[in-house]
Amino acid sequence: MAAFFGPAGNSDSFAAMGYKSSLDVPEYIVRMGLDCFEYQCGRGVNIGEEKARQLGAVASEHGVRLSLHAPYYISLAAAEETKRDNSVNYILNSARAADYMGATRIVVHPGGKGKFERGYAMNLAVETFSRAIRALDENGLGHITVCPETMGKINQLGDLDEVMRLCSVDERVVPCIDFGHLNARTHGGVNSSEQFAAVLDTVENALGNERMRKFHAHFSKIEYSDGGEVRHLTFADNMYGPDFEPLAELIVRRGCEPTVICESAGTQAEDAKAMKEMYIAAGGIRI
């Protein structure tokens, strides 16, 4: 049982080390001592089938696991039905691109609640998300794991309980627990061994041990204000947190096998390596 560590997109060091093409990413990941990579489609699914298949082949040669982040503008509870329909299509297109490159997971933002009362917005989000899962099945993409993400701004859908509700739509859905987001939206309330354990307990109670052990994770230090998330920082920050070491120890103790993606600002590969080293120091398996 092992955890996997890698960056979301490319660190500043990617270009500094002379790399240019997305097809260079797997070599870079291995060179950095990492084992996975989250391809970013936040601004749209713009990678074509041929390039996606080429990336997948190179990643496979290097033993690099891929996941894909779906567009940021997905809005499961949009007031306009056309926007909810579009969100289903964005998820479908993300899954198709992921499938081309051999990625097994896509990460999805739930979106905002708009002017709706939170409970009503969540009902809309669940209905839209359920349609997206059906659309994947209907298009032969039911093997792609969808990972709804916990969000950092308080006015966004995506607190831990809301993500559990989305995951309950289908037993194949796995949560993307963004610990930096949870810490930001709780103003520093998810940054200790006990608080991390409470998060994993919530996941296990809602979804069972298997999905808890194989959760998807985003991790970075994040500045926050009254409204929650402000901006992503690097591990050099000593003010906001969260700190990964207590979570590393918990992952080992509980026998978890998460995919841990670092979203630090410009140092995501370097900080992912730091997390991997903390995990190994805690007794985790070296890949």
Secondary structure as GFF3:
##gff-version 3
##sequence-region A 1 287
A	DSSP	beta_strand	4	7	.	.	.	ID=ss1
A	DSSP	alpha_helix	12	16	.	.	.	ID=ss2
A	DSSP	three_ten_helix	22	24	.	.	.	ID=ss3
A	DSSP	alpha_helix	25	31	.	.	.	ID=ss4
A	DSSP	beta_strand	36	40	.	.	.	ID=ss5
A	DSSP	alpha_helix	49	62	.	.	.	ID=ss6
A	DSSP	beta_strand	65	69	.	.	.	ID=ss7
A	DSSP	alpha_helix	81	101	.	.	.	ID=ss8
A	DSSP	beta_strand	105	108	.	.	.	ID=ss9
A	DSSP	alpha_helix	118	138	.	.	.	ID=ss10
A	DSSP	beta_strand	145	148	.	.	.	ID=ss11
A	DSSP	alpha_helix	160	167	.	.	.	ID=ss12
A	DSSP	beta_strand	176	178	.	.	.	ID=ss13
A	DSSP	alpha_helix	179	185	.	.	.	ID=ss14
A	DSSP	alpha_helix	193	207	.	.	.	ID=ss15
A	DSSP	alpha_helix	209	213	.	.	.	ID=ss16
A	DSSP	beta_strand	216	219	.	.	.	ID=ss17
A	DSSP	beta_strand	222	225	.	.	.	ID=ss18
A	DSSP	beta_strand	228	232	.	.	.	ID=ss19
A	DSSP	alpha_helix	245	253	.	.	.	ID=ss20
A	DSSP	beta_strand	259	262	.	.	.	ID=ss21
A	DSSP	alpha_helix	268	281	.	.	.	ID=ss22
###
